[in-house]
Amino acid sequence: MVRLERMTPMEFNQFRQFSVENYAKSLTRNLKVTYRAALEMARAESEEALPHGFYSEGHYFYTIVASTSEAEKVGYVWYVINHKRHSAFLYDLYIDAEHRGKGMAKAVMQQVEQYLRKAKVKHFRLNVFADNVQARQLYDTLGFEPSNTIMQKQL
């Protein structure tokens, strides 16, 4: 259905710009801040998470490729492994809109989990925004459970 291909540094640069902008849109919707403020926050978080960009230690970046005759690129996934803590964190999973609802995200997550098991990871964590109902349902079906809830009130 899908395969994961390691990103090249050039692909990473395109991915990073798209990821920051997409994250800013989610921040705007969920934190009720302006897009400009959200973009500043997203850029700052990206710089903090990836101080060495593509070469940041423990970070893995993959392009998601549909297993069709065209081998079409349909999204990306980014996660980090902390080997000392035997844990991993999913930073981003994105499937192009026209390919959603076809089981691709589930297949990607299952492949990532295989990689993580081989790396002796015991805990796999992620964050999902409250308005992303489809992703929350996916993570529920994959066995993820809420571990904490961050709540917000506009003042």
N, CA, C and O atoms as a GROMACS GRO file, in nm:
protein
  620
    1MET      N    1   0.082  -0.120   0.000
    1MET     CA    2   0.000   0.000   0.000
    1MET      C    3   0.086   0.126   0.000
    1MET      O    4   0.067   0.214  -0.084
    2VAL      N    5   0.182   0.135   0.095
    2VAL     CA    6   0.276   0.247   0.099
    2VAL      C    7   0.414   0.195   0.138
    2VAL      O    8   0.428   0.089   0.199
    3ARG      N    9   0.512   0.272   0.102
    3ARG     CA   10   0.647   0.243   0.150
    3ARG      C   11   0.708   0.374   0.198
    3ARG      O   12   0.668   0.482   0.155
    4LEU      N   13   0.804   0.364   0.287
    4LEU     CA   14   0.871   0.482   0.341
    4LEU      C   15   1.010   0.491   0.280
    4LEU      O   16   1.086   0.394   0.280
    5GLU      N   17   1.042   0.609   0.229
    5GLU     CA   18   1.174   0.635   0.173
    5GLU      C   19   1.240   0.746   0.252
    5GLU      O   20   1.180   0.851   0.274
    6ARG      N   21   1.364   0.722   0.295
    6ARG     CA   22   1.435   0.826   0.369
    6ARG      C   23   1.443   0.952   0.284
    6ARG      O   24   1.472   0.946   0.165
    7MET      N   25   1.416   1.065   0.347
    7MET     CA   26   1.426   1.193   0.276
    7MET      C   27   1.570   1.226   0.247
    7MET      O   28   1.661   1.185   0.319
    8THR      N   29   1.590   1.299   0.141
    8THR     CA   30   1.720   1.357   0.111
    8THR      C   31   1.725   1.494   0.179
    8THR      O   32   1.621   1.548   0.217
    9PRO      N   33   1.844   1.551   0.194
    9PRO     CA   34   1.851   1.687   0.251
    9PRO      C   35   1.768   1.788   0.172
    9PRO      O   36   1.709   1.878   0.232
   10MET      N   37   1.762   1.775   0.040
   10MET     CA   38   1.684   1.868  -0.041
   10MET      C   39   1.534   1.850  -0.013
   10MET      O   40   1.461   1.948   0.001
   11GLU      N   41   1.490   1.725  -0.005
   11GLU     CA   42   1.349   1.698   0.027
   11GLU      C   43   1.316   1.750   0.167
   11GLU      O   44   1.208   1.803   0.191
   12PHE      N   45   1.412   1.734   0.259
   12PHE     CA   46   1.392   1.781   0.396
   12PHE      C   47   1.364   1.931   0.398
   12PHE      O   48   1.275   1.975   0.471
   13ASN      N   49   1.437   2.009   0.322
   13ASN     CA   50   1.417   2.154   0.321
   13ASN      C   51   1.276   2.190   0.277
   13ASN      O   52   1.214   2.280   0.334
   14GLN      N   53   1.225   2.122   0.175
   14GLN     CA   54   1.087   2.145   0.130
   14GLN      C   55   0.988   2.100   0.237
   14GLN      O   56   0.891   2.170   0.267
   15PHE      N   57   1.014   1.983   0.292
   15PHE     CA   58   0.928   1.928   0.398
   15PHE      C   59   0.921   2.023   0.517
   15PHE      O   60   0.813   2.051   0.568
   16ARG      N   61   1.036   2.073   0.560
   16ARG     CA   62   1.040   2.156   0.680
   16ARG      C   63   0.957   2.282   0.662
   16ARG      O   64   0.883   2.320   0.753
   17GLN      N   65   0.968   2.346   0.548
   17GLN     CA   66   0.890   2.466   0.524
   17GLN      C   67   0.740   2.433   0.527
   17GLN      O   68   0.662   2.504   0.590
   18PHE      N   69   0.701   2.327   0.458
   18PHE     CA   70   0.561   2.287   0.455
   18PHE      C   71   0.513   2.249   0.596
   18PHE      O   72   0.404   2.288   0.637
   19SER      N   73   0.594   2.173   0.668
   19SER     CA   74   0.557   2.127   0.802
   19SER      C   75   0.535   2.244   0.897
   19SER      O   76   0.438   2.245   0.973
   20VAL      N   77   0.624   2.342   0.893
   20VAL     CA   78   0.610   2.458   0.980
   20VAL      C   79   0.481   2.534   0.947
   20VAL      O   80   0.408   2.574   1.037
   21GLU      N   81   0.455   2.554   0.818
   21GLU     CA   82   0.334   2.626   0.779
   21GLU      C   83   0.207   2.548   0.815
   21GLU      O   84   0.108   2.607   0.860
   22ASN      N   85   0.210   2.417   0.797
   22ASN     CA   86   0.095   2.334   0.831
   22ASN      C   87   0.072   2.333   0.983
   22ASN      O   88  -0.042   2.340   1.029
   23TYR      N   89   0.180   2.325   1.059
   23TYR     CA   90   0.171   2.329   1.205
   23TYR      C   91   0.114   2.464   1.249
   23TYR      O   92   0.033   2.469   1.341
   24ALA      N   93   0.157   2.572   1.186
   24ALA     CA   94   0.106   2.706   1.220
   24ALA      C   95  -0.044   2.713   1.198
   24ALA      O   96  -0.116   2.775   1.277
   25LYS      N   97  -0.094   2.650   1.092
   25LYS     CA   98  -0.239   2.649   1.068
   25LYS      C   99  -0.312   2.576   1.181
   25LYS      O  100  -0.417   2.620   1.226
   26SER      N  101  -0.255   2.465   1.227
   26SER     CA  102  -0.316   2.392   1.338
   26SER      C  103  -0.313   2.474   1.466
   26SER      O  104  -0.410   2.476   1.542
   27LEU      N  105  -0.202   2.543   1.490
   27LEU     CA  106  -0.193   2.629   1.608
   27LEU      C  107  -0.298   2.740   1.602
   27LEU      O  108  -0.361   2.773   1.703
   28THR      N  109  -0.316   2.798   1.484
   28THR     CA  110  -0.414   2.905   1.467
   28THR      C  111  -0.554   2.856   1.503
   28THR      O  112  -0.627   2.922   1.576
   29ARG      N  113  -0.590   2.738   1.451
   29ARG     CA  114  -0.724   2.684   1.478
   29ARG      C  115  -0.743   2.644   1.624
   29ARG      O  116  -0.849   2.668   1.682
   30ASN      N  117  -0.642   2.583   1.683
   30ASN     CA  118  -0.659   2.524   1.815
   30ASN      C  119  -0.621   2.615   1.931
   30ASN      O  120  -0.677   2.602   2.040
   31LEU      N  121  -0.527   2.706   1.909
   31LEU     CA  122  -0.488   2.798   2.016
   31LEU      C  123  -0.553   2.934   2.004
   31LEU      O  124  -0.538   3.020   2.091
   32LYS      N  125  -0.627   2.953   1.892
   32LYS     CA  126  -0.699   3.078   1.870
   32LYS      C  127  -0.604   3.198   1.870
   32LYS      O  128  -0.632   3.301   1.931
   33VAL      N  129  -0.492   3.182   1.799
   33VAL     CA  130  -0.396   3.291   1.782
   33VAL      C  131  -0.393   3.328   1.634
   33VAL      O  132  -0.441   3.253   1.550
   34THR      N  133  -0.335   3.443   1.603
   34THR     CA  134  -0.325   3.484   1.464
   34THR      C  135  -0.228   3.391   1.391
   34THR      O  136  -0.143   3.327   1.453
   35TYR      N  137  -0.244   3.384   1.260
   35TYR     CA  138  -0.152   3.300   1.181
   35TYR      C  139  -0.009   3.350   1.195
   35TYR      O  140   0.084   3.269   1.203
   36ARG      N  141   0.009   3.480   1.200
   36ARG     CA  142   0.145   3.535   1.214
   36ARG      C  143   0.209   3.490   1.345
   36ARG      O  144   0.325   3.449   1.346
   37ALA      N  145   0.134   3.498   1.455
   37ALA     CA  146   0.186   3.453   1.585
   37ALA      C  147   0.211   3.303   1.583
   37ALA      O  148   0.312   3.255   1.636
   38ALA      N  149   0.120   3.229   1.522
   38ALA     CA  150   0.135   3.085   1.514
   38ALA      C  151   0.258   3.047   1.432
   38ALA      O  152   0.329   2.952   1.467
   39LEU      N  153   0.283   3.118   1.324
   39LEU     CA  154   0.399   3.090   1.239
   39LEU      C  155   0.528   3.116   1.316
   39LEU      O  156   0.623   3.039   1.303
   40GLU      N  157   0.532   3.220   1.394
   40GLU     CA  158   0.650   3.248   1.478
   40GLU      C  159   0.671   3.134   1.578
   40GLU      O  160   0.784   3.088   1.598
   41MET      N  161   0.562   3.090   1.641
   41MET     CA  162   0.572   2.980   1.737
   41MET      C  163   0.620   2.852   1.668
   41MET      O  164   0.707   2.782   1.720
   42ALA      N  165   0.563   2.822   1.551
   42ALA     CA  166   0.599   2.701   1.478
   42ALA      C  167   0.746   2.703   1.436
   42ALA      O  168   0.816   2.602   1.446
   43ARG      N  169   0.793   2.817   1.389
   43ARG     CA  170   0.934   2.829   1.350
   43ARG      C  171   1.026   2.809   1.470
   43ARG      O  172   1.126   2.738   1.461
   44ALA      N  173   0.990   2.871   1.582
   44ALA     CA  174   1.072   2.859   1.703
   44ALA      C  175   1.077   2.713   1.751
   44ALA      O  176   1.183   2.664   1.789
   45GLU      N  177   0.963   2.645   1.750
   45GLU     CA  178   0.960   2.506   1.793
   45GLU      C  179   1.040   2.416   1.698
   45GLU      O  180   1.106   2.322   1.742
   46SER      N  181   1.033   2.447   1.570
   46SER     CA  182   1.109   2.370   1.471
   46SER      C  183   1.259   2.387   1.494
   46SER      O  184   1.334   2.290   1.490
   47GLU      N  185   1.302   2.509   1.519
   47GLU     CA  186   1.444   2.536   1.546
   47GLU      C  187   1.490   2.465   1.672
   47GLU      O  188   1.601   2.412   1.678
   48GLU      N  189   1.404   2.465   1.774
   48GLU     CA  190   1.439   2.399   1.900
   48GLU      C  191   1.448   2.247   1.882
   48GLU      O  192   1.540   2.184   1.934
   49ALA      N  193   1.353   2.190   1.809
   49ALA     CA  194   1.351   2.045   1.790
   49ALA      C  195   1.462   1.998   1.698
   49ALA      O  196   1.515   1.888   1.713
   50LEU      N  197   1.498   2.083   1.601
   50LEU     CA  198   1.595   2.043   1.499
   50LEU      C  199   1.711   2.143   1.492
   50LEU      O  200   1.725   2.214   1.392
   51PRO      N  201   1.794   2.148   1.596
   51PRO     CA  202   1.902   2.246   1.597
   51PRO      C  203   2.004   2.228   1.483
   51PRO      O  204   2.071   2.322   1.443
   52HIS      N  205   2.013   2.105   1.433
   52HIS     CA  206   2.105   2.076   1.322
   52HIS      C  207   2.029   2.036   1.197
   52HIS      O  208   2.082   1.966   1.110
   53GLY      N  209   1.904   2.080   1.188
   53GLY     CA  210   1.823   2.052   1.070
   53GLY      C  211   1.813   1.904   1.040
   53GLY      O  212   1.785   1.824   1.128
   54PHE      N  213   1.836   1.869   0.917
   54PHE     CA  214   1.828   1.731   0.869
   54PHE      C  215   1.917   1.638   0.950
   54PHE      O  216   1.887   1.519   0.965
   55TYR      N  217   2.026   1.690   1.002
   55TYR     CA  218   2.126   1.608   1.072
   55TYR      C  219   2.107   1.607   1.224
   55TYR      O  220   2.196   1.564   1.297
   56SER      N  221   1.993   1.653   1.273
   56SER     CA  222   1.966   1.652   1.417
   56SER      C  223   1.961   1.508   1.467
   56SER      O  224   1.896   1.422   1.408
   57GLU      N  225   2.028   1.485   1.576
   57GLU     CA  226   2.045   1.349   1.629
   57GLU      C  227   1.912   1.283   1.666
   57GLU      O  228   1.828   1.343   1.732
   58GLY      N  229   1.896   1.159   1.622
   58GLY     CA  230   1.780   1.079   1.660
   58GLY      C  231   1.655   1.103   1.578
   58GLY      O  232   1.555   1.035   1.599
   59HIS      N  233   1.658   1.198   1.486
   59HIS     CA  234   1.540   1.233   1.408
   59HIS      C  235   1.540   1.156   1.276
   59HIS      O  236   1.644   1.140   1.211
   60TYR      N  237   1.422   1.110   1.237
   60TYR     CA  238   1.405   1.031   1.115
   60TYR      C  239   1.297   1.095   1.030
   60TYR      O  240   1.188   1.126   1.079
   61PHE      N  241   1.327   1.115   0.903
   61PHE     CA  242   1.238   1.182   0.810
   61PHE      C  243   1.215   1.091   0.689
   61PHE      O  244   1.311   1.049   0.624
   62TYR      N  245   1.090   1.062   0.661
   62TYR     CA  246   1.057   0.974   0.549
   62TYR      C  247   0.952   1.039   0.460
   62TYR      O  248   0.861   1.108   0.507
   63THR      N  249   0.966   1.015   0.331
   63THR     CA  250   0.862   1.047   0.236
   63THR      C  251   0.775   0.923   0.223
   63THR      O  252   0.826   0.811   0.217
   64ILE      N  253   0.644   0.942   0.220
   64ILE     CA  254   0.550   0.831   0.205
   64ILE      C  255   0.519   0.818   0.057
   64ILE      O  256   0.476   0.913  -0.008
   65VAL      N  257   0.541   0.698   0.004
   65VAL     CA  258   0.522   0.673  -0.138
   65VAL      C  259   0.413   0.567  -0.155
   65VAL      O  260   0.421   0.459  -0.095
   66ALA      N  261   0.313   0.598  -0.235
   66ALA     CA  262   0.206   0.502  -0.264
   66ALA      C  263   0.263   0.389  -0.349
   66ALA      O  264   0.337   0.413  -0.444
   67SER      N  265   0.228   0.267  -0.313
   67SER     CA  266   0.276   0.150  -0.388
   67SER      C  267   0.187   0.128  -0.509
   67SER      O  268   0.111   0.031  -0.517
   68THR      N  269   0.198   0.221  -0.603
   68THR     CA  270   0.123   0.211  -0.728
   68THR      C  271   0.223   0.212  -0.842
   68THR      O  272   0.344   0.225  -0.820
   69SER      N  273   0.174   0.197  -0.962
   69SER     CA  274   0.264   0.196  -1.077
   69SER      C  275   0.338   0.330  -1.092
   69SER      O  276   0.449   0.333  -1.144
   70GLU      N  277   0.277   0.439  -1.046
   70GLU     CA  278   0.340   0.570  -1.057
   70GLU      C  279   0.434   0.600  -0.940
   70GLU      O  280   0.513   0.694  -0.947
   71ALA      N  281   0.428   0.521  -0.833
   71ALA     CA  282   0.509   0.544  -0.713
   71ALA      C  283   0.498   0.690  -0.668
   71ALA      O  284   0.598   0.759  -0.650
   72GLU      N  285   0.375   0.736  -0.651
   72GLU     CA  286   0.346   0.875  -0.618
   72GLU      C  287   0.378   0.907  -0.472
   72GLU      O  288   0.345   0.830  -0.382
   73LYS      N  289   0.443   1.022  -0.450
   73LYS     CA  290   0.470   1.069  -0.315
   73LYS      C  291   0.341   1.129  -0.260
   73LYS      O  292   0.284   1.220  -0.319
   74VAL      N  293   0.296   1.077  -0.146
   74VAL     CA  294   0.165   1.116  -0.092
   74VAL      C  295   0.171   1.180   0.046
   74VAL      O  296   0.067   1.217   0.101
   75GLY      N  297   0.290   1.194   0.103
   75GLY     CA  298   0.299   1.253   0.235
   75GLY      C  299   0.436   1.233   0.296
   75GLY      O  300   0.533   1.203   0.227
   76TYR      N  301   0.442   1.252   0.427
   76TYR     CA  302   0.568   1.237   0.498
   76TYR      C  303   0.542   1.200   0.643
   76TYR      O  304   0.431   1.216   0.695
   77VAL      N  305   0.647   1.149   0.707
   77VAL     CA  306   0.641   1.120   0.850
   77VAL      C  307   0.776   1.157   0.912
   77VAL      O  308   0.882   1.138   0.852
   78TRP      N  309   0.769   1.211   1.033
   78TRP     CA  310   0.888   1.254   1.108
   78TRP      C  311   0.872   1.210   1.252
   78TRP      O  312   0.771   1.238   1.316
   79TYR      N  313   0.973   1.139   1.301
   79TYR     CA  314   0.974   1.100   1.442
   79TYR      C  315   1.116   1.107   1.496
   79TYR      O  316   1.212   1.116   1.421
   80VAL      N  317   1.126   1.102   1.628
   80VAL     CA  318   1.256   1.105   1.694
   80VAL      C  319   1.261   0.988   1.792
   80VAL      O  320   1.161   0.953   1.854
   81ILE      N  321   1.378   0.929   1.805
   81ILE     CA  322   1.401   0.822   1.902
   81ILE      C  323   1.498   0.871   2.008
   81ILE      O  324   1.603   0.927   1.977
   82ASN      N  325   1.460   0.850   2.134
   82ASN     CA  326   1.550   0.874   2.247
   82ASN      C  327   1.592   0.736   2.296
   82ASN      O  328   1.519   0.670   2.370
   83HIS      N  329   1.711   0.694   2.255
   83HIS     CA  330   1.757   0.558   2.285
   83HIS      C  331   1.780   0.536   2.435
   83HIS      O  332   1.758   0.426   2.484
   84LYS      N  333   1.824   0.638   2.506
   84LYS     CA  334   1.847   0.624   2.650
   84LYS      C  335   1.718   0.594   2.725
   84LYS      O  336   1.717   0.518   2.822
   85ARG      N  337   1.609   0.655   2.680
   85ARG     CA  338   1.480   0.636   2.746
   85ARG      C  339   1.394   0.528   2.680
   85ARG      O  340   1.284   0.499   2.725
   86HIS      N  341   1.446   0.469   2.572
   86HIS     CA  342   1.371   0.368   2.496
   86HIS      C  343   1.232   0.420   2.457
   86HIS      O  344   1.131   0.351   2.467
   87SER      N  345   1.232   0.547   2.411
   87SER     CA  346   1.106   0.608   2.375
   87SER      C  347   1.119   0.679   2.240
   87SER      O  348   1.229   0.709   2.193
   88ALA      N  349   1.004   0.704   2.180
   88ALA     CA  350   0.999   0.776   2.053
   88ALA      C  351   0.882   0.873   2.058
   88ALA      O  352   0.785   0.853   2.131
   89PHE      N  353   0.894   0.978   1.977
   89PHE     CA  354   0.787   1.077   1.968
   89PHE      C  355   0.760   1.103   1.821
   89PHE      O  356   0.853   1.131   1.744
   90LEU      N  357   0.634   1.096   1.782
   90LEU     CA  358   0.592   1.127   1.647
   90LEU      C  359   0.569   1.277   1.637
   90LEU      O  360   0.478   1.331   1.699
   91TYR      N  361   0.653   1.343   1.560
   91TYR     CA  362   0.637   1.487   1.541
   91TYR      C  363   0.533   1.518   1.435
   91TYR      O  364   0.453   1.611   1.451
   92ASP      N  365   0.533   1.442   1.327
   92ASP     CA  366   0.444   1.480   1.218
   92ASP      C  367   0.416   1.360   1.129
   92ASP      O  368   0.505   1.282   1.096
   93LEU      N  369   0.291   1.346   1.093
   93LEU     CA  370   0.246   1.249   0.994
   93LEU      C  371   0.148   1.323   0.905
   93LEU      O  372   0.048   1.376   0.954
   94TYR      N  373   0.177   1.327   0.776
   94TYR     CA  374   0.092   1.401   0.684
   94TYR      C  375   0.066   1.317   0.560
   94TYR      O  376   0.159   1.263   0.500
   95ILE      N  377  -0.061   1.307   0.524
   95ILE     CA  378  -0.104   1.241   0.401
   95ILE      C  379  -0.178   1.347   0.319
   95ILE      O  380  -0.265   1.416   0.371
   96ASP      N  381  -0.142   1.360   0.191
   96ASP     CA  382  -0.212   1.455   0.104
   96ASP      C  383  -0.363   1.430   0.110
   96ASP      O  384  -0.407   1.316   0.118
   97ALA      N  385  -0.440   1.537   0.107
   97ALA     CA  386  -0.585   1.530   0.124
   97ALA      C  387  -0.652   1.429   0.032
   97ALA      O  388  -0.742   1.357   0.074
   98GLU      N  389  -0.610   1.422  -0.094
   98GLU     CA  390  -0.676   1.332  -0.189
   98GLU      C  391  -0.646   1.185  -0.163
   98GLU      O  392  -0.708   1.098  -0.224
   99HIS      N  393  -0.553   1.156  -0.072
   99HIS     CA  394  -0.519   1.017  -0.040
   99HIS      C  395  -0.564   0.975   0.100
   99HIS      O  396  -0.539   0.862   0.141
  100ARG      N  397  -0.629   1.064   0.171
  100ARG     CA  398  -0.675   1.032   0.307
  100ARG      C  399  -0.794   0.937   0.302
  100ARG      O  400  -0.867   0.932   0.203
  101GLY      N  401  -0.812   0.862   0.409
  101GLY     CA  402  -0.924   0.770   0.419
  101GLY      C  403  -0.904   0.641   0.343
  101GLY      O  404  -0.999   0.565   0.323
  102LYS      N  405  -0.782   0.614   0.300
  102LYS     CA  406  -0.752   0.492   0.224
  102LYS      C  407  -0.664   0.395   0.302
  102LYS      O  408  -0.618   0.295   0.248
  103GLY      N  409  -0.642   0.424   0.430
  103GLY     CA  410  -0.562   0.334   0.514
  103GLY      C  411  -0.413   0.359   0.507
  103GLY      O  412  -0.335   0.284   0.566
  104MET      N  413  -0.372   0.463   0.437
  104MET     CA  414  -0.228   0.488   0.423
  104MET      C  415  -0.163   0.530   0.555
  104MET      O  416  -0.054   0.483   0.588
  105ALA      N  417  -0.228   0.618   0.630
  105ALA     CA  418  -0.172   0.662   0.757
  105ALA      C  419  -0.156   0.544   0.853
  105ALA      O  420  -0.056   0.534   0.924
  106LYS      N  421  -0.254   0.456   0.855
  106LYS     CA  422  -0.246   0.338   0.940
  106LYS      C  423  -0.128   0.250   0.898
  106LYS      O  424  -0.054   0.201   0.983
  107ALA      N  425  -0.112   0.231   0.768
  107ALA     CA  426  -0.001   0.150   0.718
  107ALA      C  427   0.134   0.213   0.754
  107ALA      O  428   0.228   0.142   0.789
  108VAL      N  429   0.142   0.345   0.745
  108VAL     CA  430   0.265   0.415   0.781
  108VAL      C  431   0.296   0.394   0.929
  108VAL      O  432   0.408   0.361   0.966
  109MET      N  433   0.195   0.414   1.012
  109MET     CA  434   0.216   0.398   1.156
  109MET      C  435   0.260   0.256   1.191
  109MET      O  436   0.345   0.237   1.278
  110GLN      N  437   0.204   0.158   1.124
  110GLN     CA  438   0.244   0.020   1.149
  110GLN      C  439   0.389  -0.003   1.108
  110GLN      O  440   0.463  -0.073   1.178
  111GLN      N  441   0.432   0.056   0.997
  111GLN     CA  442   0.572   0.044   0.956
  111GLN      C  443   0.664   0.114   1.055
  111GLN      O  444   0.769   0.060   1.091
  112VAL      N  445   0.626   0.233   1.099
  112VAL     CA  446   0.706   0.306   1.196
  112VAL      C  447   0.718   0.223   1.324
  112VAL      O  448   0.826   0.213   1.382
  113GLU      N  449   0.608   0.165   1.369
  113GLU     CA  450   0.612   0.083   1.490
  113GLU      C  451   0.708  -0.036   1.473
  113GLU      O  452   0.776  -0.073   1.569
  114GLN      N  453   0.715  -0.094   1.355
  114GLN     CA  454   0.810  -0.203   1.330
  114GLN      C  455   0.954  -0.152   1.346
  114GLN      O  456   1.036  -0.217   1.409
  115TYR      N  457   0.982  -0.035   1.288
  115TYR     CA  458   1.116   0.024   1.302
  115TYR      C  459   1.148   0.047   1.450
  115TYR      O  460   1.258   0.019   1.497
  116LEU      N  461   1.049   0.100   1.523
  116LEU     CA  462   1.071   0.133   1.663
  116LEU      C  463   1.095   0.007   1.748
  116LEU      O  464   1.178   0.008   1.838
  117ARG      N  465   1.023  -0.100   1.719
  117ARG     CA  466   1.045  -0.225   1.791
  117ARG      C  467   1.187  -0.277   1.768
  117ARG      O  468   1.253  -0.323   1.861
  118LYS      N  469   1.233  -0.268   1.644
  118LYS     CA  470   1.371  -0.311   1.613
  118LYS      C  471   1.473  -0.225   1.686
  118LYS      O  472   1.582  -0.272   1.719
  119ALA      N  473   1.438  -0.099   1.712
  119ALA     CA  474   1.527  -0.007   1.784
  119ALA      C  475   1.510  -0.020   1.936
  119ALA      O  476   1.568   0.059   2.011
  120LYS      N  477   1.432  -0.118   1.979
  120LYS     CA  478   1.409  -0.146   2.121
  120LYS      C  479   1.336  -0.034   2.194
  120LYS      O  480   1.355  -0.013   2.314
  121VAL      N  481   1.252   0.038   2.121
  121VAL     CA  482   1.169   0.143   2.180
  121VAL      C  483   1.053   0.078   2.254
  121VAL      O  484   0.989  -0.014   2.202
  122LYS      N  485   1.027   0.124   2.374
  122LYS     CA  486   0.918   0.070   2.456
  122LYS      C  487   0.796   0.161   2.462
  122LYS      O  488   0.685   0.113   2.483
  123HIS      N  489   0.815   0.291   2.442
  123HIS     CA  490   0.706   0.388   2.452
  123HIS      C  491   0.706   0.477   2.329
  123HIS      O  492   0.808   0.534   2.292
  124PHE      N  493   0.589   0.488   2.265
  124PHE     CA  494   0.573   0.570   2.146
  124PHE      C  495   0.467   0.674   2.178
  124PHE      O  496   0.352   0.639   2.208
  125ARG      N  497   0.505   0.801   2.172
  125ARG     CA  498   0.414   0.909   2.209
  125ARG      C  499   0.389   1.000   2.089
  125ARG      O  500   0.464   1.000   1.991
  126LEU      N  501   0.282   1.076   2.100
  126LEU     CA  502   0.249   1.175   1.997
  126LEU      C  503   0.156   1.277   2.056
  126LEU      O  504   0.099   1.258   2.163
  127ASN      N  505   0.140   1.386   1.984
  127ASN     CA  506   0.043   1.488   2.019
  127ASN      C  507  -0.056   1.498   1.904
  127ASN      O  508  -0.016   1.492   1.788
  128VAL      N  509  -0.182   1.512   1.935
  128VAL     CA  510  -0.282   1.532   1.831
  128VAL      C  511  -0.372   1.647   1.875
  128VAL      O  512  -0.418   1.651   1.989
  129PHE      N  513  -0.397   1.740   1.784
  129PHE     CA  514  -0.481   1.854   1.818
  129PHE      C  515  -0.627   1.812   1.831
  129PHE      O  516  -0.672   1.718   1.766
  130ALA      N  517  -0.699   1.883   1.916
  130ALA     CA  518  -0.838   1.849   1.948
  130ALA      C  519  -0.928   1.848   1.825
  130ALA      O  520  -1.022   1.770   1.819
  131ASP      N  521  -0.900   1.933   1.727
  131ASP     CA  522  -0.988   1.940   1.610
  131ASP      C  523  -0.959   1.833   1.505
  131ASP      O  524  -1.030   1.824   1.404
  132ASN      N  525  -0.856   1.753   1.526
  132ASN     CA  526  -0.817   1.652   1.427
  132ASN      C  527  -0.883   1.517   1.462
  132ASN      O  528  -0.816   1.423   1.505
  133VAL      N  529  -1.012   1.512   1.443
  133VAL     CA  530  -1.092   1.396   1.482
  133VAL      C  531  -1.047   1.270   1.407
  133VAL      O  532  -1.038   1.163   1.467
  134GLN      N  533  -1.020   1.282   1.278
  134GLN     CA  534  -0.978   1.167   1.198
  134GLN      C  535  -0.849   1.107   1.252
  134GLN      O  536  -0.837   0.984   1.263
  135ALA      N  537  -0.752   1.191   1.286
  135ALA     CA  538  -0.625   1.140   1.340
  135ALA      C  539  -0.647   1.077   1.478
  135ALA      O  540  -0.589   0.973   1.508
  136ARG      N  541  -0.730   1.140   1.560
  136ARG     CA  542  -0.756   1.084   1.693
  136ARG      C  543  -0.818   0.945   1.681
  136ARG      O  544  -0.783   0.855   1.757
  137GLN      N  545  -0.909   0.928   1.586
  137GLN     CA  546  -0.970   0.796   1.565
  137GLN      C  547  -0.865   0.694   1.520
  137GLN      O  548  -0.865   0.580   1.566
  138LEU      N  549  -0.778   0.736   1.430
  138LEU     CA  550  -0.671   0.647   1.384
  138LEU      C  551  -0.585   0.603   1.501
  138LEU      O  552  -0.559   0.483   1.518
  139TYR      N  553  -0.540   0.697   1.582
  139TYR     CA  554  -0.452   0.662   1.693
  139TYR      C  555  -0.523   0.573   1.796
  139TYR      O  556  -0.460   0.486   1.856
  140ASP      N  557  -0.651   0.595   1.815
  140ASP     CA  558  -0.729   0.506   1.902
  140ASP      C  559  -0.727   0.363   1.849
  140ASP      O  560  -0.706   0.269   1.925
  141THR      N  561  -0.749   0.348   1.718
  141THR     CA  562  -0.752   0.212   1.661
  141THR      C  563  -0.615   0.145   1.668
  141THR      O  564  -0.606   0.022   1.668
  142LEU      N  565  -0.510   0.225   1.673
  142LEU     CA  566  -0.374   0.169   1.681
  142LEU      C  567  -0.331   0.142   1.826
  142LEU      O  568  -0.220   0.095   1.849
  143GLY      N  569  -0.419   0.170   1.921
  143GLY     CA  570  -0.389   0.138   2.061
  143GLY      C  571  -0.328   0.251   2.143
  143GLY      O  572  -0.289   0.229   2.257
  144PHE      N  573  -0.320   0.370   2.087
  144PHE     CA  574  -0.272   0.484   2.166
  144PHE      C  575  -0.379   0.522   2.266
  144PHE      O  576  -0.499   0.514   2.238
  145GLU      N  577  -0.334   0.563   2.384
  145GLU     CA  578  -0.425   0.605   2.490
  145GLU      C  579  -0.384   0.743   2.538
  145GLU      O  580  -0.265   0.775   2.540
  146PRO      N  581  -0.481   0.827   2.577
  146PRO     CA  582  -0.444   0.958   2.631
  146PRO      C  583  -0.358   0.943   2.755
  146PRO      O  584  -0.386   0.860   2.842
  147SER      N  585  -0.251   1.023   2.763
  147SER     CA  586  -0.166   1.018   2.882
  147SER      C  587  -0.174   1.148   2.961
  147SER      O  588  -0.145   1.150   3.081
  148ASN      N  589  -0.211   1.256   2.894
  148ASN     CA  590  -0.234   1.383   2.962
  148ASN      C  591  -0.316   1.472   2.870
  148ASN      O  592  -0.321   1.449   2.749
  149THR      N  593  -0.380   1.571   2.926
  149THR     CA  594  -0.462   1.662   2.847
  149THR      C  595  -0.422   1.804   2.881
  149THR      O  596  -0.416   1.841   2.998
  150ILE      N  597  -0.395   1.882   2.778
  150ILE     CA  598  -0.368   2.023   2.796
  150ILE      C  599  -0.494   2.098   2.758
  150ILE      O  600  -0.546   2.081   2.648
  151MET      N  601  -0.544   2.180   2.850
  151MET     CA  602  -0.667   2.254   2.824
  151MET      C  603  -0.633   2.402   2.820
  151MET      O  604  -0.534   2.446   2.879
  152GLN      N  605  -0.715   2.477   2.750
  152GLN     CA  606  -0.688   2.619   2.732
  152GLN      C  607  -0.818   2.698   2.744
  152GLN      O  608  -0.926   2.649   2.710
  153LYS      N  609  -0.804   2.821   2.793
  153LYS     CA  610  -0.916   2.913   2.800
  153LYS      C  611  -0.866   3.049   2.754
  153LYS      O  612  -0.762   3.097   2.800
  154GLN      N  613  -0.939   3.110   2.663
  154GLN     CA  614  -0.905   3.244   2.616
  154GLN      C  615  -0.946   3.346   2.720
  154GLN      O  616  -1.058   3.342   2.770
  155LEU      N  617  -0.858   3.436   2.753
  155LEU     CA  618  -0.886   3.543   2.851
  155LEU      C  619  -0.888   3.677   2.782
  155LEU      O  620  -0.911   3.780   2.848
   0.00000   0.00000   0.00000
